[in-house]
Amino acid sequence: MASNSSDSAGKLPFEGRHAVVTGAGRGIGAAIADRLAAGGATLSLTGRGREAIERRAELLPSAIAVSMDVTDPTSVEEGFTAIVERHGPVDILVNNAGAAESARFIDSDDALWQRMLAVNLLGPRACIGAVLPSMLDRGRGRIITVASTAGLKGYAYTTAYCAAKHAAVGLTRALALETARTGVTINAVCPGFTDTDLVADSVAKIERHTGRTKEQALKELTRFNPQGRLIDPAEVAAAVAYLCSDEAAGMTGQALAIAGGEVMS
């Protein structure tokens, strides 16, 4: 895999590598796309909202936008077929597409649980299934799933989301053992509350349901971070870039918490 720093000939760290980033239109996914593009990667950006991924692709060299819904196996199959036809085999897969919904457990119906599992667990599984055979054949690859601190500990009123993210971390750890001697590494990053539209939506929901101000609602979320702040998407992107590098060849089966010192239990 590519190095995380330019070599003596000035080659960019991910030059010649094809990276797929799901959910790349905004937030963490967009930051990851920017970071990998800066390192010279050829990018395929996917998402359900075509307009957002097209806008992002227009800003980046050697990037294409492919509409894909990770919860739909047919969409995933067709999307990766188009991606490989355009840019060749995938060297790096970043499973970033995800969603979070909150509700009391007794108010969480089967449909909510199915939505959380579909996008946060079965989506990554489908995308991994689309790229892993080729990676194994070539003896190299990097697969990173953007999980959450909710994949390492529990939070009240998010049972379905926490269960799905725990499952995504479990998938990462188990698959890493299957592929440990193949040249393919499987890892996860687990951000705490991050400065994205998803968290903005959570703040708005707290405002609506509790009568708190925006500042009070934001404080409710940042209290989990000992640094007293939201994580910057660029910080998550930096961790992903490291896991994509040659220097991280010994890192597999890991779930890196990016959470300002928040204790995982």
C-alpha positions in Angstrom: 0.0 0.0 0.0 0.9 3.6 -0.3 3.1 5.4 2.2 1.8 8.2 4.3 4.6 10.5 3.3 6.0 11.4 -0.1 9.0 9.3 -1.2 12.3 10.7 -2.4 11.0 11.0 -5.9 8.2 13.2 -4.7 5.5 10.6 -5.3 2.3 11.4 -3.4 1.4 8.8 -0.7 -1.7 7.4 -2.3 -0.7 7.9 -6.0 -1.8 4.9 -8.1 -4.4 3.8 -5.5 -8.1 3.6 -6.1 -10.1 4.6 -3.1 -13.9 4.3 -2.7 -15.6 6.5 0.0 -19.2 5.8 0.7 -21.4 8.6 2.1 -18.9 11.1 0.6 -21.1 14.1 0.0 -20.7 15.8 3.3 -19.3 15.7 6.8 -16.7 13.0 7.7 -17.0 11.4 4.2 -16.2 14.6 2.4 -13.2 15.2 4.8 -11.9 11.7 4.1 -12.3 12.2 0.3 -10.4 15.5 0.5 -7.6 13.9 2.5 -7.1 10.9 0.2 -7.3 13.2 -2.9 -4.6 15.4 -1.4 -2.5 12.2 -1.1 -2.9 11.5 -4.8 -5.6 8.8 -4.7 -8.0 8.2 -7.5 -11.4 8.5 -6.0 -14.8 7.0 -6.5 -17.3 8.8 -4.3 -20.7 7.3 -3.5 -23.9 8.3 -1.8 -27.7 8.3 -2.2 -27.8 12.1 -2.9 -26.2 12.4 -6.3 -26.0 16.2 -6.3 -23.9 16.3 -3.1 -21.3 13.7 -4.3 -21.2 15.3 -7.7 -20.3 18.6 -6.1 -17.6 17.0 -4.1 -16.2 15.1 -7.1 -16.0 18.3 -9.1 -13.6 19.8 -6.5 -11.2 16.8 -6.5 -8.8 15.6 -9.2 -9.5 12.1 -10.6 -12.8 11.7 -8.7 -16.0 10.3 -10.0 -19.5 10.3 -8.4 -21.5 7.1 -8.4 -25.0 7.0 -6.9 -25.3 4.1 -4.5 -27.6 3.1 -1.7 -25.6 0.8 0.6 -28.8 -0.6 2.1 -29.8 -2.0 -1.4 -27.7 -5.0 -2.5 -28.6 -4.5 -6.1 -27.5 -0.8 -5.9 -24.2 -1.9 -4.3 -23.5 -4.5 -7.0 -24.3 -2.1 -9.8 -22.4 0.7 -8.2 -19.2 -1.3 -7.7 -19.5 -2.6 -11.3 -19.5 0.9 -12.6 -16.7 2.0 -10.2 -14.4 -0.8 -11.3 -15.2 -0.3 -15.0 -14.1 3.3 -14.6 -11.2 3.2 -12.3 -10.1 -0.4 -11.9 -9.8 -2.6 -8.8 -10.4 -1.0 -5.5 -7.3 -0.6 -3.2 -9.0 1.3 -0.4 -12.6 1.1 0.8 -13.9 3.5 3.4 -17.3 2.5 4.7 -18.5 5.9 5.9 -22.2 5.9 4.9 -24.3 5.7 8.1 -27.2 7.0 10.0 -28.3 7.6 13.6 -31.8 7.6 15.1 -32.6 8.1 18.7 -35.6 6.8 20.7 -36.3 5.1 24.0 -36.0 1.4 23.7 -39.7 0.9 24.4 -40.5 3.3 21.5 -38.1 1.6 19.1 -40.1 -0.5 16.6 -38.8 -3.2 14.3 -38.6 -0.7 11.4 -36.1 1.5 13.3 -33.9 -1.4 14.2 -34.0 -2.6 10.6 -33.0 0.8 9.3 -30.0 1.1 11.8 -28.8 -2.4 11.0 -29.2 -2.0 7.2 -27.1 1.2 6.9 -24.6 0.7 9.7 -23.9 -3.0 9.5 -25.3 -4.7 6.4 -24.2 -1.8 4.2 -20.5 -2.1 5.1 -20.8 -5.9 4.8 -22.1 -5.6 1.3 -19.4 -3.1 0.3 -16.7 -5.3 1.8 -18.1 -8.2 -0.1 -17.8 -6.3 -3.3 -14.1 -5.5 -3.0 -12.5 -8.1 -0.8 -12.1 -11.0 -3.3 -10.1 -8.7 -5.6 -8.0 -7.4 -2.7 -7.2 -11.0 -1.6 -6.3 -12.0 -5.2 -3.8 -9.1 -5.4 -2.5 -9.5 -1.9 -3.1 -5.9 -0.8 -5.9 -3.6 0.4 -7.2 -1.4 3.1 -10.7 -1.5 4.5 -11.8 1.1 7.1 -15.3 1.4 8.5 -16.3 4.6 10.2 -18.1 3.3 13.2 -18.6 5.4 16.4 -17.8 5.5 20.0 -21.3 4.0 20.1 -19.6 0.9 18.8 -17.4 0.8 21.9 -19.8 1.8 24.7 -23.5 2.5 25.3 -25.5 5.7 25.2 -29.0 6.1 26.4 -31.8 6.4 23.9 -29.8 4.9 21.1 -30.1 1.2 21.6 -30.6 0.3 17.9 -27.7 2.6 16.8 -25.3 1.3 19.5 -26.2 -2.3 18.7 -25.5 -1.7 14.9 -22.2 0.1 15.5 -21.1 -2.6 18.0 -21.8 -5.1 15.3 -19.8 -3.1 12.8 -16.8 -3.2 15.2 -17.3 -6.9 15.7 -17.3 -7.5 11.9 -14.1 -5.5 11.7 -12.3 -7.5 14.4 -13.5 -10.9 13.2 -12.7 -10.3 9.5 -9.3 -8.9 10.4 -8.4 -12.3 11.9 -9.5 -14.1 8.7 -7.3 -11.8 6.5 -4.4 -11.2 8.9 -1.8 -12.9 6.6 -3.2 -11.7 3.3 -1.8 -8.1 2.9 -5.4 -6.8 3.5 -6.0 -4.9 6.7 -9.5 -4.3 8.2 -9.9 -1.5 10.8 -12.5 0.9 12.2 -12.4 4.5 13.4 -14.8 5.4 16.2 -15.4 9.2 16.4 -17.2 10.8 19.3 -19.7 13.5 18.6 -18.4 15.2 15.5 -19.1 18.6 13.9 -21.3 17.4 11.1 -24.9 17.8 9.9 -25.8 14.6 11.8 -24.8 16.2 15.1 -26.5 19.5 14.1 -29.7 17.4 13.6 -29.3 15.9 17.1 -28.9 19.4 18.6 -32.0 20.5 16.9 -33.9 17.5 18.1 -32.8 18.2 21.7 -34.0 21.8 21.3 -37.4 20.6 20.1 -38.0 17.9 22.7 -36.5 19.5 25.8 -36.9 23.3 25.3 -33.2 23.8 25.8 -31.3 26.4 23.8 -28.9 25.5 21.0 -26.0 26.2 23.3 -27.5 24.0 26.1 -28.2 21.2 23.6 -24.6 21.4 22.3 -23.3 21.3 25.8 -25.3 18.1 26.4 -23.3 16.4 23.6 -19.8 17.9 24.2 -20.0 16.9 27.9 -19.0 13.4 26.8 -15.7 14.7 25.4 -13.1 15.5 28.2 -11.8 18.2 25.9 -15.2 19.8 25.9 -15.7 20.1 22.2 -16.9 18.4 19.0 -14.4 16.4 17.0 -13.4 18.0 13.7 -14.1 15.8 10.6 -10.5 16.4 9.5 -9.3 14.6 12.6 -11.2 11.5 11.6 -9.9 11.8 8.1 -6.3 12.0 9.4 -6.8 8.7 11.3 -8.3 7.1 8.2 -5.3 8.3 6.0 -2.9 6.7 8.5 -4.7 3.4 8.4 -4.5 3.5 4.6 -0.7 3.9 4.7 2.2 1.4 4.5 3.2 2.5 8.0 -0.1 1.0 9.3 0.6 -2.5 7.8 0.6 -3.9 11.4 -2.7 -2.3 12.3 -5.6 -4.6 11.7 -8.7 -5.5 13.7 -8.4 -2.2 15.5 -11.2 0.3 16.5 -9.5 3.7 17.0 -11.5 6.0 19.3 -11.2 9.7 18.3 -13.0 11.2 21.1 -10.9 13.6 23.1 -10.1 11.2 25.9 -13.6 9.8 26.4 -13.3 6.6 28.4 -14.7 3.5 26.5 -16.4 0.9 28.6 
